[in-house]
Amino acid sequence: MWRFLHFILGFIRLYLDGVKVLIYQLFNESFTLPDLPKQNGKVAIVTGGTRGMGYEISRHLVSLRMHVVIVEFMYLDLASLTSVRQFVQRYKAKGLPLHVLINNAGIMLVSERRTEEGFELHFGLNYLGHFLLTNLLLGVLKKSGKPGKCSRIVIMSSATHYGGRLSLEDLQGRKCYSAHGAYAQSKLALLLFSYHLQDKLWAKGDPVTVNTVDPGMVDTALYDNLCGPAQLAKRPFAKLLFRTPAEGASTAIYAAAASELEGIGRLYLYNGRKTESSAISYDEQLQARLWKESCALVVLLKA
């Protein structure tokens, strides 16, 4: 009974958040990118860069003369911590700098599955894989940045984080699994991570900024796992209400390259503007506890 109730509550919270976003998108134009400065010689990594928003982000950064590493071509499976470590080793072996890291890849509403290390898939791929990737690349990001020209980390979250609940006692959803709740939790975890990481970087004076982006509801393959009724409801309205991948990518591109965001971090950006994230995402104790638990899960030393 409790498992069913947990599923229903997660389902309702996620779809209510979605309806709010669609209403906003119906009455508000998509953010239009301003002219951005050329990024001559800078290097970016984009996860999930071969399709959808990731492809649009990569394409636009290339047009700004940035060298873009699309991780699929160097093979990175974010559902495998071993793969993440191997990717970082290969990248570091090339001796490349890193000025922009865009954590874009993700999954949504998949059936209950586990990663290679046994983590719940939404939590393991959307959050934990990116948590480890970012931490292992921090040294390169710090060396590549300098005062007045900070390296940048851009993390894709979602409005579903507003309905997210995070239980440190059951991050893997073993007690009561809900795909809707698991997805929302992973997006909340990314926000908690981004805020805490920025605080740690600022405390040490490191030239790296961290901002989180909500792309809105975008017509991509991410929605292929919607339930049957939701799929039927989506199809006739997708072109009217959903953003295109290029529109969804615009705020992430802005966060990665806009001059006016130089040195500015700890933002939650939606439709090109600073927005307030959920109250719980600003809980510094929860941020610190999640960070500590995440380090233990990925066996990250000196965290």
N, C-alpha and C positions, 0 to 999 in steps of 0.2 A: 504493500500500500504506500509506504513512504517513498519507495523508488518511483512509483507512478506519479505521486504528487510532486516529487523533485523534477521529474521530466516535464510535467505540465507547467510548473512555475518557470523553469528555464525557457520553455517554448514560448510562453506568454511574454516574458520580459524581452526576449530577443525580437519577436515580431512587433511588439509595441515600439521598440527602439527603431525598427525598420520603417514603420509607418510614419513616425515623426520625421525621419530623414526624408522620406519620399514627399511628404507635405512641404518640407522646406525646399526641396529641389523643384517642386512644381511651381513655386512662387518666386524663386530666386535664380538668377543666371549663374551659370558655372563660372568659377574664377578664371579670368583671362590672364595669362602670363604677361608680365611687362617685358621690355627688352632687358635681357640679362647679359652681363659681361662675359666676354670670351674666357674660357678656362684653359688657355694654352698650356699644354704640358702636364696638366693635372691628371691624376689617375683615380678612377672610381671603381668600386665593386658593387654590382647590383645582384642581389639574390632574386631568383625567379625572373630573370631578365629576358627570357626567350619568347614570352607571349604576354598578352594582356597589358596591364599597367607597367609591368617590369620592362616589356619591350619598348613601350612609349617613353618611359624614363630614359632607358639606354639610348634610344634613337635621338632624343632631344639633347642629352648630354654630349653625344658625339657631334651634333650640329654646333655645339658650343666649343668644339675642339678639345674635348676632354677624351682621354684614353679610357675606355670602359671595358672592364673585365666582367663578362657575363659568366657567372660561376658554373653554369651547366656545362660550358665548354671546357672547363678545367675539372669537371666532375666534383660536385659537392652534394651529398645527400644529407640534408639537415635533420633527417630522422635517425641519423647515425652519428654519435659523438666521435667515433673512430674516423669516419669520413671527414668530419669537420676538422679534426686535428691534422689529417693527412693533407687536406686542402691548404690549410694555413702553412704547413711545412713546405709544400710545393710553391706557394706564393712567395714566402720569405726567401726561398732558394733562388728565386729569380732576381732578387735585389731591387725590386720595384718599390717606389714610395706609395703611399696611399693617402689621398686627400679627402675622399668622400666614400663612406660606406652606407649603402642603402639596403636596409633589411626589409625587403618587400615580399619575399615568398611566403606562402601560407596555404592552409587547407581549411575547409569549413564544412561542418555538419556531416563528417564521415561517420560510418558505423564504428562501434567500439573496437579499437585496434591498438596495438602496442608497437613502440619503436624497437629498434635492434636491442637497446638496453632495457627494454621492458617498461618504458614510460608511456602514459596515455598519449595518443598520437597528436592531438591538438596541442597539448602542453609541451610535448617533446619536440615537435617540429616548429610550430609557430613561435614558441617562446624559448625553450631550453637550448635548441640548436643555435638560435641567434644569440642567446646569452653567451654561450661558449665561443662562438665565432667572433663576436665583438671583443670579448676580453682577450682572446688570443691575438687579435690584430691591433690592440690598443697601443702596443709599443711602436708599431710602424706608423700609426696615426699620429702619435705624439711627436715622433721624429720628423714627420712630414709637415706638421703645422708649426707656426711661429706667431708671435704676437702681431695682430693686425691681419693675419692670414691663417686663421685657425682651420684645422681639419674639421670635417663635419660628419656626424653620424645622424642618419635619418631613419626613423623606425615607423613602420606602418602599423597603426592600431585600427580602431573601428569604433563607431558609435555604440556598438553592442557592449563595449566595456562599461557603459553606464548601468547596464543590468547585470554586470558580472559580479559574482561572489567568489571570494578566494579563501579557501580553507587550507591553512598550512598543515592541518592534520590529515588532509585527504586531497592533496594536489592531483593525485592520479585518478580520482573518481572511482575508487574501488568500492567504497561503501554504497554509492548511489550514482550510477553513470547517466548522464544526459549529454547528448552531442551538442545541444544548444547551450547548455550551461558550460560545457568544456570549452567551446569556442569563445564564449564571452569571457571566461576566466583567463584564457590565454592572451586575449587582447588587453585585459586589465593588468595582467602580469607584465606585459611589455611596457605599459605606462609607468608602473611602479619602478621597474628596472631603469627606464630612461631618466626619471627624475633623480633616483639615487645615484646613478652613474654620473650624471652631470654635477651633482653636489661633490662627489669624490674628486672629480677632475678639477673643479674650481678650487677645492681645498688645497690641492697641490700646485695650482697655477699652471696646469697643463693646457696647451693651446688646442683644445678639442671641444667642440660644442655638440650637444645632443638635443635633437628636437623630434617630436612625435607628430605624425600626420594622420588625419582621418580623411580618406579619399572620398567618403560618401558612399552611396550605393551605385556601383558601377557594373555595367553589363559585361561580365566576364564569366569564364568557366567556373569561377568560385561558387556560383549559385547552382551548379549542376546537381548538387546533393539536397536541394530543397525537397520537402515532402511533396507528394503528388498534388494536393490542392493548391499549395503555394506556387508550384511550377505552373499550373494552369492559370492562376491569377497573374503571375509575372509576365507571361508571354505577350498578352495584348498591350501591356502598359510599359514594357521595358524600354522601348524606343522613345516613349513620351516622358517617362519619369526618371529612368536610370541615366547616369552619366555614361558617356563613351569612355573607353580606356584612356584615350588622350586627355579627356577632361579630368578623369580621376587621377591621372598622373601629375597634373599641373602643380598641385600644392607641394608634392614631394620634390619636383624639379626646382620649384621656387626655394624650398628649404635648403636644397643642395648648392644653389648658385647665386642667390640674390645678395647684392652688396649690402642692402639694409639689414640683413641678418648676420652680418659679420660680428663675431664675438658674442652673439646672443644665443642662449640655450635655455633648456627647461621649458620650452613652449609646447603647447598642444595646438596644432594648426588645423583648421577646417575651412575649406573653401577660400584659402589664401589669407585667413585672418587668425589671430590669436583667439582661442576659445577656452573656456573653463572646462576642464575634464571633471569627472565625478569626484565628489568629496572624498571618497575613500582612497582615490589615487594619490592624494596629497598627504596621506597618513605616513609620516616619516618612520614611525616605529614598524609599521607593516612593510614599508620599503626595505628597511634594514633587515628585518627578519626573513623576507623573501630572498634578499641577496645572499644572506648567510646560508639559507637552505639550498639555494640554487648552486652555490659554490660547492656545498657538500655533495649534491647530486651529480655534478660533473667532475668532482674531485679536482677542483681548481685551487691550487695552493697559493699562499701569499695574497689572498683576496682582500 
